[in-house]
Amino acid sequence: MKKYIINVLGKGAECYVHKLTPEQKQKLNEIKTGDGNENHEDIASILGINDVYETDFIHLGPYNNPELYLIQVKNENDEIIWESDNKHSFEEEEYEGIYYNEDVLIVEDYSKGEFYSYDLEIDEEFDPKKITPLVTDLCESSEIITELNYNEKPLSPFKEYGDYWSKGITYYLNSNDTERA
C-alpha cells in the first residue's frame, strides 16, 4: 500500500445556515439583513440563539475557483508529489445546489488556510485525474468545494479539518419566493 495525504487549502468560506420561520424572515428583512450593516447580536436574538454560529447546517471549503484553491498531495515521506495550479480544472465534478427553495439565512465566514485533508492508502501510484470534487452551491451565494472523491470513492471517512481563520462575515438572506431559472 502507498500512503498519501491530500491537503485542501486556499480562500473560501465556512457557511452557517439557519432555516427561518416566517416571523424570523420578516424581522430579518425589517432590519435589512444583507446590506452590510448587520449587528450580530440582533440577528442571533431574532434567531433565538446565543451566537450566529450555532447551527447544525455548516458547509466548509475553498471557493470553486483554481485561483483561490490549492490541492496538494504528499507522499509518506512528506514530499509534495503533485499540486494544482491557478489554471487547474477537474476532469469531472459532482455538483449540488442546496437551500434554493427555502427561507434561510446564510452566515458566510470568509476564511483562509487549510480547510481539510485526507489520508489515502492505495495500491497504485497517485493519479490527480482521479480526484473529483463535490461542489456545493448555497443559494448562489457561495460555491465551495466541500468534499473530494478519489477514483469514484468518497474520501469523507478519512477527512480531518485543518487550520483556517476568519477574514470577515457576510449575511445572505434567501427566500423561497425568489424565482430561479
Backbone torsions as a table, in degrees:
resi	resn	phi	psi	omega
1	MET	NA	140.4	175.1
2	LYS	-106.9	138.5	-177.2
3	LYS	-109.4	137.3	179.2
4	TYR	-136.6	155.2	171.9
5	ILE	-121.4	127.1	177.7
6	ILE	-106.9	116.7	178.2
7	ASN	-104.0	137.0	178.3
8	VAL	-117.5	113.1	-174.2
9	LEU	-126.3	172.8	172.2
10	GLY	132.5	-150.3	178.3
11	LYS	-112.6	135.5	-177.4
12	GLY	-167.3	-141.9	-174.9
13	ALA	-151.7	150.0	165.6
14	GLU	-112.4	113.3	-173.1
15	CYS	-107.0	125.1	178.8
16	TYR	-105.6	118.6	-173.5
17	VAL	-108.7	130.4	178.5
18	HIS	-118.5	121.4	174.8
19	LYS	-78.8	135.6	-169.8
20	LEU	-109.2	145.5	168.2
21	THR	-82.4	163.6	176.4
22	PRO	-57.6	-36.6	179.7
23	GLU	-67.0	-43.4	178.3
24	GLN	-63.1	-43.0	178.8
25	LYS	-59.2	-44.9	-180.0
26	GLN	-62.1	-46.4	-179.6
27	LYS	-64.2	-39.7	178.5
28	LEU	-65.7	-36.8	175.8
29	ASN	-66.5	-39.1	-179.2
30	GLU	-62.6	-35.8	179.5
31	ILE	-91.2	11.4	176.6
32	LYS	58.1	48.7	177.8
33	THR	-62.0	129.3	-179.2
34	GLY	108.1	-3.8	-178.2
35	ASP	-89.7	-2.4	177.8
36	GLY	94.5	-2.3	-178.9
37	ASN	-115.5	30.0	-176.0
38	GLU	-71.5	153.5	172.5
39	ASN	-111.0	118.7	-176.1
40	HIS	-56.3	-40.5	-178.1
41	GLU	-66.3	-40.2	178.0
42	ASP	-62.0	-43.7	-179.3
43	ILE	-66.2	-44.6	177.8
44	ALA	-58.9	-40.1	179.0
45	SER	-62.7	-44.7	178.4
46	ILE	-61.8	-37.9	-179.8
47	LEU	-77.6	-13.0	179.7
48	GLY	76.0	31.3	179.9
49	ILE	-130.1	170.1	-179.8
50	ASN	-81.9	-28.9	-173.4
51	ASP	-149.1	143.6	-177.5
52	VAL	-66.0	-10.7	179.5
53	TYR	-90.2	1.0	179.8
54	GLU	-86.1	99.7	176.0
55	THR	-162.0	157.7	175.3
56	ASP	-89.7	-6.2	-175.1
57	PHE	-109.7	92.3	-177.1
58	ILE	-124.8	133.9	179.7
59	HIS	-129.4	131.9	-172.8
60	LEU	-133.9	138.8	172.0
61	GLY	164.3	171.7	177.4
62	PRO	-75.6	155.9	174.9
63	TYR	-63.2	146.8	-178.0
64	ASN	-80.3	68.0	180.0
65	ASN	-146.7	119.6	-175.0
66	PRO	-60.8	-16.9	175.6
67	GLU	-80.2	-12.3	-177.1
68	LEU	-114.3	-9.6	176.6
69	TYR	-120.3	157.4	173.9
70	LEU	-137.2	123.3	173.8
71	ILE	-108.7	125.0	-174.1
72	GLN	-125.5	131.6	-179.6
73	VAL	-116.9	128.3	178.8
74	LYS	-117.3	148.3	175.4
75	ASN	-86.3	-175.8	-176.5
76	GLU	-67.3	-13.3	176.5
77	ASN	-94.6	11.7	179.5
78	ASP	64.6	26.0	176.8
79	GLU	-96.5	135.3	177.7
80	ILE	-71.3	121.0	178.8
81	ILE	-105.4	-16.6	176.8
82	TRP	-163.0	144.7	169.8
83	GLU	-150.6	149.2	179.8
84	SER	-71.4	161.3	174.2
85	ASP	-123.2	-178.4	-174.1
86	ASN	-75.4	4.6	174.6
87	LYS	-118.1	9.7	-176.2
88	HIS	-60.3	143.5	169.6
89	SER	-141.0	145.4	-179.7
90	PHE	-82.9	148.8	175.7
91	GLU	-62.4	-42.3	179.3
92	GLU	-140.8	157.3	174.3
93	GLU	-136.0	141.3	166.5
94	GLU	-94.8	142.0	-174.1
95	TYR	-132.8	135.9	173.7
96	GLU	-136.8	129.2	173.5
97	GLY	-103.3	125.6	-175.2
98	ILE	-128.5	153.8	176.3
99	TYR	70.1	10.1	-176.7
100	TYR	-56.0	-44.2	-174.1
101	ASN	-105.9	34.9	-179.5
102	GLU	-127.9	151.3	171.7
103	ASP	-82.6	106.9	-179.2
104	VAL	-138.8	154.9	169.4
105	LEU	-111.3	125.3	176.8
106	ILE	-106.1	120.9	174.9
107	VAL	-99.3	105.6	-176.9
108	GLU	-98.1	114.3	177.1
109	ASP	-96.2	100.3	178.0
110	TYR	-60.8	124.3	-171.5
111	SER	-131.1	161.2	-179.0
112	LYS	-144.4	140.8	177.2
113	GLY	136.7	-153.8	176.0
114	GLU	-94.4	114.6	-176.9
115	PHE	-77.6	-48.4	-180.0
116	TYR	-162.1	168.6	177.1
117	SER	-143.6	163.8	178.9
118	TYR	-133.8	141.0	168.4
119	ASP	-94.3	129.5	-176.9
120	LEU	-126.5	129.0	174.2
121	GLU	-120.1	121.6	-179.8
122	ILE	-139.3	161.5	-179.6
123	ASP	-80.0	-33.0	-174.7
124	GLU	-98.6	176.7	174.8
125	GLU	-67.1	148.0	178.8
126	PHE	-65.3	135.9	178.7
127	ASP	-126.0	108.3	-177.3
128	PRO	-61.3	-20.0	178.6
129	LYS	-70.1	-13.5	-179.4
130	LYS	-91.2	2.0	176.6
131	ILE	-82.7	129.1	175.2
132	THR	-126.4	122.7	178.7
133	PRO	-86.8	153.6	165.7
134	LEU	-99.0	112.3	179.7
135	VAL	-97.0	121.4	-178.5
136	THR	-107.7	122.3	177.9
137	ASP	-104.6	115.5	-179.5
138	LEU	-98.0	94.3	174.4
139	CYS	54.3	31.4	-178.7
140	GLU	62.3	14.9	175.9
141	SER	-92.7	-34.7	179.5
142	SER	-146.2	138.2	174.4
143	GLU	-122.7	105.6	-173.4
144	ILE	-124.9	155.3	176.0
145	ILE	-89.1	108.5	-174.4
146	THR	-97.2	-19.0	-179.7
147	GLU	-152.9	162.3	171.1
148	LEU	-126.0	146.4	169.9
149	ASN	-115.7	153.7	174.8
150	TYR	-129.9	125.8	-179.9
151	ASN	53.6	43.0	177.1
152	GLU	68.3	15.9	177.7
153	LYS	-116.5	134.6	179.1
154	PRO	-64.7	139.0	176.3
155	LEU	-97.0	-2.6	-175.1
156	SER	-54.2	-33.7	178.0
157	PRO	-64.6	-16.4	-176.8
158	PHE	-108.9	14.8	-174.4
159	LYS	-79.9	134.9	172.9
160	GLU	-129.2	135.9	-178.9
161	TYR	-79.9	144.9	-175.8
162	GLY	-101.5	-158.0	-177.0
163	ASP	-109.1	110.2	179.4
164	TYR	-136.7	162.5	-176.3
165	TRP	-139.0	156.8	-176.2
166	SER	-76.9	141.5	176.4
167	LYS	-122.0	1.0	178.2
168	GLY	147.4	155.6	-175.9
169	ILE	-113.1	138.4	173.2
170	THR	-129.8	142.7	176.8
171	TYR	-108.9	138.2	176.4
172	TYR	-131.3	120.7	-179.5
173	LEU	-101.3	114.4	179.5
174	ASN	-103.6	139.9	-179.2
175	SER	-121.1	137.3	-179.8
176	ASN	-72.0	-5.7	176.0
177	ASP	-95.0	7.4	175.1
178	THR	-82.4	126.1	-179.4
179	GLU	-80.1	139.2	175.7
180	ARG	-128.1	146.0	-179.2
181	ALA	-73.3	NA	NA
